[in-house]
Amino acid sequence: MTVLEVTSEAEAAALQFHGSPAFTAGGQDLFPSAAGAGLSCRVYSTDRGLAGLPSIASLRAAVRGSAAGA
């Protein structure tokens, strides 16, 4: 696991960073977003509505899906 602090709008644009927290594997966003890149808070759809983090089940599935595609 790597933690990367994105500190500017220019850096966010260069990294295609769609808000924090973001989860990536192999350089790919595990939860693709239609939102523009930038420094912002990110929300995730969960079975309980929008939340600041994906559910553990969603995160596990996304990680497993990225590993299967590798």
Summary of the structure (lengths in Angstrom):
residues: 70
radius of gyration: 12.3
end to end distance: 16.9
largest distance: 33.6
contacts: 152
relative contact order: 0.19
helix: 29%
strand: 17%
